[in-house]
Amino acid sequence: MNVYIKITSRCNLACKHCFSDNTNLDIDLIHIQNFIQNNRNYLENATVILHGGEPLLYDRKKLKKIID
């Protein structure tokens, strides 16, 4: 099972084929942590994919906490 978590809509590109709206919105770290905590049983055997516009534009300290 794959779980996709869109952590940001920010992107440094403007690809015509991309569905990202590039509105510079980031999902709050608390919401992501709550989602992970509430769905821990489902996520144990899942592949979690962080995406968005460009996930590496998300705050690096917060991104590290999500990955940890």
PyMOL Python script that loads the backbone (N, CA, C, O; Angstrom):
from pymol import cmd

cmd.read_pdbstr("""\
ATOM      1  N   MET A   1       0.848  -1.165   0.000  1.00  0.00           N
ATOM      2  CA  MET A   1       0.000   0.000   0.000  1.00  0.00           C
ATOM      3  C   MET A   1       0.898   1.233   0.000  1.00  0.00           C
ATOM      4  O   MET A   1       1.883   1.292   0.736  1.00  0.00           O
ATOM      5  N   ASN A   2       0.560   2.196  -0.811  1.00  0.00           N
ATOM      6  CA  ASN A   2       1.255   3.472  -0.854  1.00  0.00           C
ATOM      7  C   ASN A   2       0.379   4.549  -0.226  1.00  0.00           C
ATOM      8  O   ASN A   2      -0.827   4.596  -0.471  1.00  0.00           O
ATOM      9  N   VAL A   3       0.981   5.408   0.579  1.00  0.00           N
ATOM     10  CA  VAL A   3       0.281   6.535   1.176  1.00  0.00           C
ATOM     11  C   VAL A   3       1.019   7.790   0.740  1.00  0.00           C
ATOM     12  O   VAL A   3       2.211   7.945   1.003  1.00  0.00           O
ATOM     13  N   TYR A   4       0.308   8.677   0.078  1.00  0.00           N
ATOM     14  CA  TYR A   4       0.895   9.919  -0.405  1.00  0.00           C
ATOM     15  C   TYR A   4       0.467  11.049   0.518  1.00  0.00           C
ATOM     16  O   TYR A   4      -0.722  11.230   0.779  1.00  0.00           O
ATOM     17  N   ILE A   5       1.433  11.803   1.009  1.00  0.00           N
ATOM     18  CA  ILE A   5       1.141  12.948   1.865  1.00  0.00           C
ATOM     19  C   ILE A   5       1.677  14.192   1.177  1.00  0.00           C
ATOM     20  O   ILE A   5       2.886  14.359   1.019  1.00  0.00           O
ATOM     21  N   LYS A   6       0.761  15.062   0.771  1.00  0.00           N
ATOM     22  CA  LYS A   6       1.154  16.312   0.110  1.00  0.00           C
ATOM     23  C   LYS A   6       1.477  17.317   1.201  1.00  0.00           C
ATOM     24  O   LYS A   6       0.580  17.846   1.858  1.00  0.00           O
ATOM     25  N   ILE A   7       2.769  17.579   1.392  1.00  0.00           N
ATOM     26  CA  ILE A   7       3.182  18.442   2.490  1.00  0.00           C
ATOM     27  C   ILE A   7       3.285  19.907   2.096  1.00  0.00           C
ATOM     28  O   ILE A   7       3.283  20.781   2.963  1.00  0.00           O
ATOM     29  N   THR A   8       3.374  20.185   0.811  1.00  0.00           N
ATOM     30  CA  THR A   8       3.459  21.570   0.359  1.00  0.00           C
ATOM     31  C   THR A   8       2.951  21.676  -1.069  1.00  0.00           C
ATOM     32  O   THR A   8       2.948  20.698  -1.816  1.00  0.00           O
ATOM     33  N   SER A   9       2.527  22.863  -1.434  1.00  0.00           N
ATOM     34  CA  SER A   9       2.175  23.108  -2.828  1.00  0.00           C
ATOM     35  C   SER A   9       3.215  24.011  -3.478  1.00  0.00           C
ATOM     36  O   SER A   9       3.100  24.352  -4.655  1.00  0.00           O
ATOM     37  N   ARG A  10       4.231  24.396  -2.708  1.00  0.00           N
ATOM     38  CA  ARG A  10       5.289  25.253  -3.248  1.00  0.00           C
ATOM     39  C   ARG A  10       6.116  24.502  -4.289  1.00  0.00           C
ATOM     40  O   ARG A  10       6.358  23.302  -4.165  1.00  0.00           O
ATOM     41  N   CYS A  11       6.540  25.229  -5.306  1.00  0.00           N
ATOM     42  CA  CYS A  11       7.400  24.633  -6.326  1.00  0.00           C
ATOM     43  C   CYS A  11       8.224  25.734  -6.973  1.00  0.00           C
ATOM     44  O   CYS A  11       7.765  26.865  -7.134  1.00  0.00           O
ATOM     45  N   ASN A  12       9.441  25.384  -7.338  1.00  0.00           N
ATOM     46  CA  ASN A  12      10.322  26.357  -7.986  1.00  0.00           C
ATOM     47  C   ASN A  12      10.263  26.236  -9.510  1.00  0.00           C
ATOM     48  O   ASN A  12      11.027  26.898 -10.213  1.00  0.00           O
ATOM     49  N   LEU A  13       9.370  25.403 -10.019  1.00  0.00           N
ATOM     50  CA  LEU A  13       9.188  25.242 -11.460  1.00  0.00           C
ATOM     51  C   LEU A  13       7.762  25.619 -11.834  1.00  0.00           C
ATOM     52  O   LEU A  13       6.937  25.875 -10.957  1.00  0.00           O
ATOM     53  N   ALA A  14       7.472  25.654 -13.100  1.00  0.00           N
ATOM     54  CA  ALA A  14       6.114  25.950 -13.578  1.00  0.00           C
ATOM     55  C   ALA A  14       5.786  25.018 -14.736  1.00  0.00           C
ATOM     56  O   ALA A  14       5.512  25.468 -15.848  1.00  0.00           O
ATOM     57  N   CYS A  15       5.817  23.724 -14.466  1.00  0.00           N
ATOM     58  CA  CYS A  15       5.576  22.725 -15.511  1.00  0.00           C
ATOM     59  C   CYS A  15       4.117  22.753 -15.957  1.00  0.00           C
ATOM     60  O   CYS A  15       3.212  22.777 -15.124  1.00  0.00           O
ATOM     61  N   LYS A  16       3.890  22.751 -17.260  1.00  0.00           N
ATOM     62  CA  LYS A  16       2.527  22.807 -17.801  1.00  0.00           C
ATOM     63  C   LYS A  16       1.717  21.564 -17.454  1.00  0.00           C
ATOM     64  O   LYS A  16       0.495  21.641 -17.326  1.00  0.00           O
ATOM     65  N   HIS A  17       2.377  20.424 -17.300  1.00  0.00           N
ATOM     66  CA  HIS A  17       1.668  19.171 -17.048  1.00  0.00           C
ATOM     67  C   HIS A  17       1.384  18.927 -15.567  1.00  0.00           C
ATOM     68  O   HIS A  17       0.708  17.957 -15.226  1.00  0.00           O
ATOM     69  N   CYS A  18       1.885  19.783 -14.687  1.00  0.00           N
ATOM     70  CA  CYS A  18       1.793  19.543 -13.249  1.00  0.00           C
ATOM     71  C   CYS A  18       0.446  19.996 -12.685  1.00  0.00           C
ATOM     72  O   CYS A  18      -0.100  21.022 -13.092  1.00  0.00           O
ATOM     73  N   PHE A  19      -0.075  19.216 -11.744  1.00  0.00           N
ATOM     74  CA  PHE A  19      -1.346  19.540 -11.103  1.00  0.00           C
ATOM     75  C   PHE A  19      -1.185  20.448  -9.883  1.00  0.00           C
ATOM     76  O   PHE A  19      -2.182  20.918  -9.336  1.00  0.00           O
ATOM     77  N   SER A  20       0.039  20.700  -9.453  1.00  0.00           N
ATOM     78  CA  SER A  20       0.267  21.538  -8.272  1.00  0.00           C
ATOM     79  C   SER A  20      -0.085  22.986  -8.593  1.00  0.00           C
ATOM     80  O   SER A  20       0.267  23.510  -9.651  1.00  0.00           O
ATOM     81  N   ASP A  21      -0.779  23.614  -7.665  1.00  0.00           N
ATOM     82  CA  ASP A  21      -1.236  24.985  -7.919  1.00  0.00           C
ATOM     83  C   ASP A  21      -0.219  26.053  -7.529  1.00  0.00           C
ATOM     84  O   ASP A  21      -0.438  27.235  -7.793  1.00  0.00           O
ATOM     85  N   ASN A  22       0.893  25.656  -6.903  1.00  0.00           N
ATOM     86  CA  ASN A  22       1.977  26.567  -6.546  1.00  0.00           C
ATOM     87  C   ASN A  22       1.478  27.786  -5.762  1.00  0.00           C
ATOM     88  O   ASN A  22       1.816  28.923  -6.091  1.00  0.00           O
ATOM     89  N   THR A  23       0.678  27.540  -4.727  1.00  0.00           N
ATOM     90  CA  THR A  23       0.123  28.630  -3.920  1.00  0.00           C
ATOM     91  C   THR A  23       0.920  28.906  -2.655  1.00  0.00           C
ATOM     92  O   THR A  23       0.486  29.673  -1.796  1.00  0.00           O
ATOM     93  N   ASN A  24       2.087  28.281  -2.541  1.00  0.00           N
ATOM     94  CA  ASN A  24       2.959  28.480  -1.374  1.00  0.00           C
ATOM     95  C   ASN A  24       2.303  28.087  -0.060  1.00  0.00           C
ATOM     96  O   ASN A  24       2.521  28.730   0.967  1.00  0.00           O
ATOM     97  N   LEU A  25       1.509  27.043  -0.094  1.00  0.00           N
ATOM     98  CA  LEU A  25       0.877  26.548   1.121  1.00  0.00           C
ATOM     99  C   LEU A  25       1.612  25.322   1.631  1.00  0.00           C
ATOM    100  O   LEU A  25       1.928  24.413   0.864  1.00  0.00           O
ATOM    101  N   ASP A  26       1.881  25.301   2.923  1.00  0.00           N
ATOM    102  CA  ASP A  26       2.479  24.143   3.581  1.00  0.00           C
ATOM    103  C   ASP A  26       1.468  23.565   4.559  1.00  0.00           C
ATOM    104  O   ASP A  26       0.745  24.305   5.226  1.00  0.00           O
ATOM    105  N   ILE A  27       1.422  22.243   4.641  1.00  0.00           N
ATOM    106  CA  ILE A  27       0.588  21.593   5.642  1.00  0.00           C
ATOM    107  C   ILE A  27       1.307  21.742   6.985  1.00  0.00           C
ATOM    108  O   ILE A  27       2.516  21.532   7.080  1.00  0.00           O
ATOM    109  N   ASP A  28       0.558  22.102   8.001  1.00  0.00           N
ATOM    110  CA  ASP A  28       1.133  22.297   9.325  1.00  0.00           C
ATOM    111  C   ASP A  28       1.690  20.984   9.874  1.00  0.00           C
ATOM    112  O   ASP A  28       1.062  19.933   9.744  1.00  0.00           O
ATOM    113  N   LEU A  29       2.858  21.051  10.478  1.00  0.00           N
ATOM    114  CA  LEU A  29       3.521  19.870  11.022  1.00  0.00           C
ATOM    115  C   LEU A  29       2.617  19.106  11.984  1.00  0.00           C
ATOM    116  O   LEU A  29       2.617  17.875  11.982  1.00  0.00           O
ATOM    117  N   ILE A  30       1.860  19.807  12.792  1.00  0.00           N
ATOM    118  CA  ILE A  30       0.957  19.165  13.765  1.00  0.00           C
ATOM    119  C   ILE A  30      -0.070  18.283  13.046  1.00  0.00           C
ATOM    120  O   ILE A  30      -0.361  17.180  13.508  1.00  0.00           O
ATOM    121  N   HIS A  31      -0.618  18.755  11.928  1.00  0.00           N
ATOM    122  CA  HIS A  31      -1.597  17.970  11.178  1.00  0.00           C
ATOM    123  C   HIS A  31      -0.970  16.695  10.620  1.00  0.00           C
ATOM    124  O   HIS A  31      -1.588  15.631  10.651  1.00  0.00           O
ATOM    125  N   ILE A  32       0.233  16.799  10.120  1.00  0.00           N
ATOM    126  CA  ILE A  32       0.920  15.628   9.572  1.00  0.00           C
ATOM    127  C   ILE A  32       1.218  14.624  10.685  1.00  0.00           C
ATOM    128  O   ILE A  32       0.996  13.424  10.520  1.00  0.00           O
ATOM    129  N   GLN A  33       1.722  15.118  11.821  1.00  0.00           N
ATOM    130  CA  GLN A  33       2.026  14.231  12.947  1.00  0.00           C
ATOM    131  C   GLN A  33       0.758  13.555  13.463  1.00  0.00           C
ATOM    132  O   GLN A  33       0.783  12.367  13.786  1.00  0.00           O
ATOM    133  N   ASN A  34      -0.343  14.289  13.544  1.00  0.00           N
ATOM    134  CA  ASN A  34      -1.618  13.705  13.980  1.00  0.00           C
ATOM    135  C   ASN A  34      -2.093  12.630  13.012  1.00  0.00           C
ATOM    136  O   ASN A  34      -2.567  11.575  13.432  1.00  0.00           O
ATOM    137  N   PHE A  35      -1.965  12.900  11.713  1.00  0.00           N
ATOM    138  CA  PHE A  35      -2.357  11.906  10.713  1.00  0.00           C
ATOM    139  C   PHE A  35      -1.551  10.625  10.879  1.00  0.00           C
ATOM    140  O   PHE A  35      -2.109   9.528  10.874  1.00  0.00           O
ATOM    141  N   ILE A  36      -0.242  10.766  11.026  1.00  0.00           N
ATOM    142  CA  ILE A  36       0.628   9.601  11.180  1.00  0.00           C
ATOM    143  C   ILE A  36       0.284   8.845  12.458  1.00  0.00           C
ATOM    144  O   ILE A  36       0.200   7.617  12.452  1.00  0.00           O
ATOM    145  N   GLN A  37       0.088   9.571  13.544  1.00  0.00           N
ATOM    146  CA  GLN A  37      -0.234   8.939  14.826  1.00  0.00           C
ATOM    147  C   GLN A  37      -1.578   8.211  14.765  1.00  0.00           C
ATOM    148  O   GLN A  37      -1.702   7.095  15.270  1.00  0.00           O
ATOM    149  N   ASN A  38      -2.575   8.834  14.154  1.00  0.00           N
ATOM    150  CA  ASN A  38      -3.916   8.248  14.087  1.00  0.00           C
ATOM    151  C   ASN A  38      -4.005   7.067  13.131  1.00  0.00           C
ATOM    152  O   ASN A  38      -4.931   6.261  13.225  1.00  0.00           O
ATOM    153  N   ASN A  39      -3.052   6.960  12.213  1.00  0.00           N
ATOM    154  CA  ASN A  39      -3.091   5.891  11.205  1.00  0.00           C
ATOM    155  C   ASN A  39      -1.882   4.983  11.286  1.00  0.00           C
ATOM    156  O   ASN A  39      -1.523   4.328  10.308  1.00  0.00           O
ATOM    157  N   ARG A  40      -1.260   4.942  12.437  1.00  0.00           N
ATOM    158  CA  ARG A  40      -0.030   4.164  12.623  1.00  0.00           C
ATOM    159  C   ARG A  40      -0.201   2.694  12.205  1.00  0.00           C
ATOM    160  O   ARG A  40       0.701   2.123  11.591  1.00  0.00           O
ATOM    161  N   ASN A  41      -1.335   2.084  12.529  1.00  0.00           N
ATOM    162  CA  ASN A  41      -1.566   0.673  12.178  1.00  0.00           C
ATOM    163  C   ASN A  41      -1.543   0.452  10.672  1.00  0.00           C
ATOM    164  O   ASN A  41      -1.008  -0.549  10.196  1.00  0.00           O
ATOM    165  N   TYR A  42      -2.120   1.379   9.925  1.00  0.00           N
ATOM    166  CA  TYR A  42      -2.156   1.250   8.466  1.00  0.00           C
ATOM    167  C   TYR A  42      -0.802   1.564   7.844  1.00  0.00           C
ATOM    168  O   TYR A  42      -0.445   1.010   6.803  1.00  0.00           O
ATOM    169  N   LEU A  43      -0.049   2.456   8.487  1.00  0.00           N
ATOM    170  CA  LEU A  43       1.210   2.914   7.909  1.00  0.00           C
ATOM    171  C   LEU A  43       2.388   1.989   8.197  1.00  0.00           C
ATOM    172  O   LEU A  43       3.447   2.134   7.585  1.00  0.00           O
ATOM    173  N   GLU A  44       2.221   1.040   9.119  1.00  0.00           N
ATOM    174  CA  GLU A  44       3.327   0.144   9.468  1.00  0.00           C
ATOM    175  C   GLU A  44       3.899  -0.579   8.261  1.00  0.00           C
ATOM    176  O   GLU A  44       5.116  -0.697   8.124  1.00  0.00           O
ATOM    177  N   ASN A  45       3.035  -1.060   7.393  1.00  0.00           N
ATOM    178  CA  ASN A  45       3.470  -1.829   6.234  1.00  0.00           C
ATOM    179  C   ASN A  45       3.309  -1.065   4.930  1.00  0.00           C
ATOM    180  O   ASN A  45       3.348  -1.658   3.851  1.00  0.00           O
ATOM    181  N   ALA A  46       3.130   0.233   5.022  1.00  0.00           N
ATOM    182  CA  ALA A  46       2.909   1.045   3.829  1.00  0.00           C
ATOM    183  C   ALA A  46       4.185   1.768   3.420  1.00  0.00           C
ATOM    184  O   ALA A  46       5.096   1.970   4.223  1.00  0.00           O
ATOM    185  N   THR A  47       4.223   2.141   2.177  1.00  0.00           N
ATOM    186  CA  THR A  47       5.269   3.032   1.693  1.00  0.00           C
ATOM    187  C   THR A  47       4.693   4.435   1.763  1.00  0.00           C
ATOM    188  O   THR A  47       3.683   4.723   1.122  1.00  0.00           O
ATOM    189  N   VAL A  48       5.321   5.305   2.532  1.00  0.00           N
ATOM    190  CA  VAL A  48       4.847   6.676   2.688  1.00  0.00           C
ATOM    191  C   VAL A  48       5.653   7.561   1.752  1.00  0.00           C
ATOM    192  O   VAL A  48       6.883   7.585   1.805  1.00  0.00           O
ATOM    193  N   ILE A  49       4.945   8.288   0.893  1.00  0.00           N
ATOM    194  CA  ILE A  49       5.579   9.137  -0.100  1.00  0.00           C
ATOM    195  C   ILE A  49       5.205  10.581   0.193  1.00  0.00           C
ATOM    196  O   ILE A  49       4.028  10.941   0.183  1.00  0.00           O
ATOM    197  N   LEU A  50       6.204  11.398   0.452  1.00  0.00           N
ATOM    198  CA  LEU A  50       5.986  12.821   0.683  1.00  0.00           C
ATOM    199  C   LEU A  50       6.066  13.518  -0.669  1.00  0.00           C
ATOM    200  O   LEU A  50       7.048  13.377  -1.398  1.00  0.00           O
ATOM    201  N   HIS A  51       5.037  14.260  -0.987  1.00  0.00           N
ATOM    202  CA  HIS A  51       5.050  14.954  -2.268  1.00  0.00           C
ATOM    203  C   HIS A  51       4.375  16.299  -2.112  1.00  0.00           C
ATOM    204  O   HIS A  51       4.052  16.708  -0.997  1.00  0.00           O
ATOM    205  N   GLY A  52       4.167  16.961  -3.171  1.00  0.00           N
ATOM    206  CA  GLY A  52       3.528  18.260  -3.162  1.00  0.00           C
ATOM    207  C   GLY A  52       3.818  18.921  -4.481  1.00  0.00           C
ATOM    208  O   GLY A  52       3.681  18.348  -5.562  1.00  0.00           O
ATOM    209  N   GLY A  53       4.219  20.139  -4.331  1.00  0.00           N
ATOM    210  CA  GLY A  53       4.916  20.790  -5.408  1.00  0.00           C
ATOM    211  C   GLY A  53       6.315  20.189  -5.356  1.00  0.00           C
ATOM    212  O   GLY A  53       6.605  19.202  -6.032  1.00  0.00           O
ATOM    213  N   GLU A  54       7.164  20.787  -4.557  1.00  0.00           N
ATOM    214  CA  GLU A  54       8.527  20.276  -4.336  1.00  0.00           C
ATOM    215  C   GLU A  54       8.735  20.108  -2.836  1.00  0.00           C
ATOM    216  O   GLU A  54       8.942  21.101  -2.139  1.00  0.00           O
ATOM    217  N   PRO A  55       8.687  18.871  -2.312  1.00  0.00           N
ATOM    218  CA  PRO A  55       8.787  18.631  -0.869  1.00  0.00           C
ATOM    219  C   PRO A  55      10.057  19.191  -0.229  1.00  0.00           C
ATOM    220  O   PRO A  55      10.060  19.512   0.960  1.00  0.00           O
ATOM    221  N   LEU A  56      11.120  19.310  -0.994  1.00  0.00           N
ATOM    222  CA  LEU A  56      12.361  19.824  -0.405  1.00  0.00           C
ATOM    223  C   LEU A  56      12.324  21.337  -0.171  1.00  0.00           C
ATOM    224  O   LEU A  56      13.262  21.893   0.399  1.00  0.00           O
ATOM    225  N   LEU A  57      11.258  22.003  -0.600  1.00  0.00           N
ATOM    226  CA  LEU A  57      11.073  23.409  -0.284  1.00  0.00           C
ATOM    227  C   LEU A  57      10.363  23.594   1.056  1.00  0.00           C
ATOM    228  O   LEU A  57      10.262  24.712   1.563  1.00  0.00           O
ATOM    229  N   TYR A  58       9.873  22.497   1.624  1.00  0.00           N
ATOM    230  CA  TYR A  58       9.243  22.521   2.945  1.00  0.00           C
ATOM    231  C   TYR A  58      10.325  22.833   3.979  1.00  0.00           C
ATOM    232  O   TYR A  58      11.492  22.510   3.758  1.00  0.00           O
ATOM    233  N   ASP A  59       9.967  23.446   5.086  1.00  0.00           N
ATOM    234  CA  ASP A  59      10.919  23.775   6.145  1.00  0.00           C
ATOM    235  C   ASP A  59      11.761  22.547   6.502  1.00  0.00           C
ATOM    236  O   ASP A  59      11.209  21.510   6.870  1.00  0.00           O
ATOM    237  N   ARG A  60      13.065  22.648   6.400  1.00  0.00           N
ATOM    238  CA  ARG A  60      13.947  21.477   6.542  1.00  0.00           C
ATOM    239  C   ARG A  60      13.908  20.851   7.939  1.00  0.00           C
ATOM    240  O   ARG A  60      13.991  19.630   8.071  1.00  0.00           O
ATOM    241  N   LYS A  61      13.785  21.665   8.964  1.00  0.00           N
ATOM    242  CA  LYS A  61      13.704  21.112  10.320  1.00  0.00           C
ATOM    243  C   LYS A  61      12.420  20.317  10.506  1.00  0.00           C
ATOM    244  O   LYS A  61      12.420  19.250  11.119  1.00  0.00           O
ATOM    245  N   LYS A  62      11.319  20.852   9.966  1.00  0.00           N
ATOM    246  CA  LYS A  62      10.032  20.149  10.054  1.00  0.00           C
ATOM    247  C   LYS A  62      10.058  18.889   9.195  1.00  0.00           C
ATOM    248  O   LYS A  62       9.519  17.854   9.590  1.00  0.00           O
ATOM    249  N   LEU A  63      10.682  18.973   8.026  1.00  0.00           N
ATOM    250  CA  LEU A  63      10.769  17.814   7.142  1.00  0.00           C
ATOM    251  C   LEU A  63      11.528  16.686   7.821  1.00  0.00           C
ATOM    252  O   LEU A  63      11.134  15.525   7.710  1.00  0.00           O
ATOM    253  N   LYS A  64      12.606  17.004   8.519  1.00  0.00           N
ATOM    254  CA  LYS A  64      13.379  15.995   9.236  1.00  0.00           C
ATOM    255  C   LYS A  64      12.509  15.325  10.301  1.00  0.00           C
ATOM    256  O   LYS A  64      12.582  14.109  10.477  1.00  0.00           O
ATOM    257  N   LYS A  65      11.684  16.104  11.015  1.00  0.00           N
ATOM    258  CA  LYS A  65      10.807  15.527  12.041  1.00  0.00           C
ATOM    259  C   LYS A  65       9.795  14.574  11.409  1.00  0.00           C
ATOM    260  O   LYS A  65       9.495  13.524  11.977  1.00  0.00           O
ATOM    261  N   ILE A  66       9.266  14.933  10.233  1.00  0.00           N
ATOM    262  CA  ILE A  66       8.308  14.063   9.557  1.00  0.00           C
ATOM    263  C   ILE A  66       8.983  12.754   9.167  1.00  0.00           C
ATOM    264  O   ILE A  66       8.426  11.676   9.376  1.00  0.00           O
ATOM    265  N   ILE A  67      10.163  12.848   8.608  1.00  0.00           N
ATOM    266  CA  ILE A  67      10.865  11.655   8.157  1.00  0.00           C
ATOM    267  C   ILE A  67      11.244  10.774   9.342  1.00  0.00           C
ATOM    268  O   ILE A  67      11.132   9.550   9.272  1.00  0.00           O
ATOM    269  N   ASP A  68      11.686  11.393  10.418  1.00  0.00           N
ATOM    270  CA  ASP A  68      12.045  10.613  11.630  1.00  0.00           C
ATOM    271  C   ASP A  68      10.827   9.901  12.176  1.00  0.00           C
ATOM    272  O   ASP A  68      10.921   9.200  13.184  1.00  0.00           O
TER     273      ASP A  68
END
""", "prot")
cmd.dss("prot")
cmd.show_as("cartoon", "prot")
cmd.util.cbc("prot")
cmd.orient("prot")
